[in-house]
């Protein structure tokens, strides 16, 4: 099965007292349905990332091909990427148990936001997500220009798609 690389959707969810998260049905479908195992690790920002097992395998193969094990910076980067990587089984109710160390890293409490972000799914503390990602049209337009170039047709087309 080819990994899904276009996860989408934004969901408000609640963790139960044991730290379990019921994955939104829309994302379960995008991950390939039940039963499943997923990979969770730390995000670059203060969030957690979820990948299907196949997508994680593909990402790690790409990483292995790009990193030189004889270069200390490459080894350090690999450690950061792999720190906290955990294989999780989704139970019959569509829930995952988030490890306490990862909950602490991401500052997760009861209310969380689960968000599809192209090639990965992110889990954010509701407060961090809302405070850190306030909508700013000027910042958005500037990022479109900076990342995708100043070709108006690309920026306008993507902007229309993302609205």
C-alpha positions as CSV (number, residue, x, y, z in Angstrom):
1,X,0.0,0.0,0.0
2,X,1.3,3.4,-0.9
3,X,1.5,5.8,2.0
4,X,-1.1,8.6,2.1
5,X,0.6,11.9,1.7
6,X,-2.3,14.3,1.8
7,X,-3.9,14.1,5.3
8,X,-6.4,16.9,5.9
9,X,-9.0,18.0,8.4
10,X,-9.0,19.7,11.7
11,X,-10.7,18.1,14.7
12,X,-11.3,19.2,18.3
13,X,-10.9,16.1,20.5
14,X,-10.7,15.2,24.2
15,X,-8.3,12.8,25.9
16,X,-9.8,10.5,28.5
17,X,-8.4,10.1,32.0
18,X,-5.9,7.5,30.9
19,X,-4.5,9.6,28.1
20,X,-6.3,7.9,25.3
21,X,-7.3,9.7,22.1
22,X,-10.2,8.5,19.9
23,X,-8.9,9.2,16.4
24,X,-11.5,11.1,14.3
25,X,-13.2,8.7,11.8
26,X,-12.1,10.9,8.9
27,X,-8.5,10.4,9.8
28,X,-8.8,6.7,10.5
29,X,-10.1,6.4,6.9
30,X,-7.3,8.5,5.5
31,X,-4.8,6.3,7.4
32,X,-6.1,3.2,5.7
33,X,-8.9,2.0,8.1
34,X,-8.9,-0.5,10.9
35,X,-7.1,-2.4,12.3
36,X,-3.9,-0.5,12.2
37,X,-0.6,0.4,13.8
38,X,0.7,3.9,13.6
39,X,3.9,5.7,14.5
40,X,4.0,8.7,16.8
41,X,6.9,11.0,17.5
42,X,7.7,14.5,18.6
43,X,7.1,17.3,16.1
44,X,9.5,20.1,15.4
45,X,7.1,22.5,17.1
46,X,5.5,21.6,20.4
47,X,3.2,19.0,18.9
48,X,3.1,15.2,18.2
49,X,3.2,13.7,14.8
50,X,1.4,10.6,13.5
51,X,2.3,8.6,10.5
52,X,1.0,5.3,9.0
53,X,3.6,2.6,9.5
54,X,4.2,2.6,5.7
55,X,4.7,6.3,5.5
56,X,7.1,6.2,8.5
57,X,9.1,3.4,6.8
58,X,9.3,5.5,3.6
59,X,10.4,8.6,5.5
60,X,13.1,6.7,7.4
61,X,14.4,5.1,4.2
62,X,14.7,8.6,2.6
63,X,16.4,9.8,5.7
64,X,18.9,6.9,5.8
65,X,19.8,7.7,2.1
66,X,20.4,11.4,2.9
67,X,22.4,11.1,6.2
68,X,26.0,10.2,6.6
69,X,26.6,8.0,9.7
70,X,30.2,9.3,9.8
71,X,29.0,12.9,10.2
72,X,28.4,13.9,13.9
73,X,25.7,16.5,12.9
74,X,23.9,13.9,10.8
75,X,24.0,11.4,13.8
76,X,22.6,14.1,16.1
77,X,19.8,15.0,13.7
78,X,18.9,11.3,13.5
79,X,18.7,11.1,17.3
80,X,16.4,14.1,17.4
81,X,14.2,12.7,14.7
82,X,14.0,9.3,16.4
83,X,13.6,10.5,19.9
84,X,10.3,9.4,21.3
85,X,9.3,7.4,18.2
86,X,6.6,5.0,19.4
87,X,4.6,2.3,17.5
88,X,1.0,2.4,18.7
89,X,-1.8,0.0,18.1
90,X,-5.3,1.5,17.5
91,X,-7.8,-0.4,19.7
92,X,-11.1,-1.7,18.5
93,X,-12.7,1.6,19.6
94,X,-10.4,3.7,17.4
95,X,-8.3,4.9,20.4
96,X,-4.6,5.2,20.9
97,X,-2.8,5.5,24.3
98,X,-0.4,8.5,24.1
99,X,2.7,7.8,26.1
100,X,3.1,10.1,29.1
101,X,6.5,11.3,28.0
102,X,5.0,12.5,24.7
103,X,2.0,14.0,26.4
104,X,4.4,16.0,28.6
105,X,6.5,17.1,25.6
106,X,3.5,18.4,23.7
107,X,1.8,19.9,26.8
108,X,-1.3,17.8,26.2
109,X,-4.1,18.0,28.7
110,X,-7.8,17.1,28.1
111,X,-8.6,19.2,25.0
112,X,-6.5,18.7,21.9
113,X,-6.6,19.5,18.2
114,X,-5.9,16.8,15.7
115,X,-4.9,18.2,12.4
116,X,-4.0,16.7,9.0
117,X,-0.9,18.5,7.7
118,X,-0.1,17.1,4.2
119,X,2.3,14.2,4.9
120,X,1.6,13.8,8.6
121,X,-1.1,14.2,11.3
122,X,-0.4,16.5,14.2
123,X,-1.7,16.5,17.7
124,X,-1.6,19.8,19.5
125,X,-2.6,21.1,22.9
126,X,-5.7,23.2,22.1
127,X,-4.2,26.3,23.8
128,X,-0.9,26.0,22.0
129,X,-2.6,25.4,18.6
130,X,-5.0,28.4,19.0
131,X,-2.4,30.8,20.4
132,X,0.5,29.8,18.2
133,X,-1.4,29.6,14.9
134,X,-3.6,32.6,14.8
135,X,-4.7,33.4,11.3
136,X,-2.8,36.4,9.8
137,X,-3.5,37.1,6.1
138,X,-0.3,39.1,5.7
139,X,1.9,36.3,7.2
140,X,0.1,33.7,5.0
141,X,0.6,35.8,1.8
142,X,4.2,36.4,2.7
143,X,4.8,32.7,3.3
144,X,3.2,31.8,0.0
145,X,5.5,34.2,-1.8
146,X,8.6,33.2,0.1
147,X,8.1,29.4,-0.1
148,X,6.4,29.1,-3.5
149,X,8.0,32.0,-5.3
150,X,6.4,35.2,-6.5
151,X,4.8,33.5,-9.5
152,X,1.3,35.0,-9.1
153,X,-0.4,32.0,-10.8
154,X,1.0,29.5,-8.3
155,X,0.3,31.7,-5.3
156,X,-3.2,32.6,-6.4
157,X,-4.0,29.0,-7.3
158,X,-2.8,27.6,-4.0
159,X,-4.5,30.4,-2.1
160,X,-7.8,29.6,-3.8
161,X,-7.3,25.9,-3.1
162,X,-6.6,26.5,0.6
163,X,-9.6,28.8,1.2
